[in-house]
Amino acid sequence: MVNKVPENQPVLQQAINEGLLSLGEPIMKTIKWHLVAHGLFIDSEEQVDVRILHSYLEQIVGNIADVVMNEIYAHLSQRNGKSVDSNESSESIINKIEQLLKVERNEGGRST
């Protein structure tokens, strides 16, 4: 089953790439290779589920997954000029990313 790709998918892909790149290019390439081995193609036209991404990142790099997710959130919030307030733990970063993607979708993918 192929999901319709939301308009904000390129924005998410760019944030994921920038988040992974924050670890260094060789590490980013290695992580991407492992993600592909798990069947997650973040550079394709397929929709990326941030919960699945986080789960795979945890399997591949352990606690560094939260660092990457925080980088993804930072890139998305910088692009949107918005942030999501929350005092919760790592689960909340996924919720924050999903909320920012909803804002992006609702605002028609505006860029700053």
Secondary structure, DSSP 8 states (H G I E B T S, - for coil): ------TTHHHHHHHHHHHHHTT-HHHHHHHHHHHHHTT--TTSSS---HHHHHHHHHHHHTTHHHHHHHHHHHHHHHHHT--------HHHHHHHHHHHHHHHHHTTS---
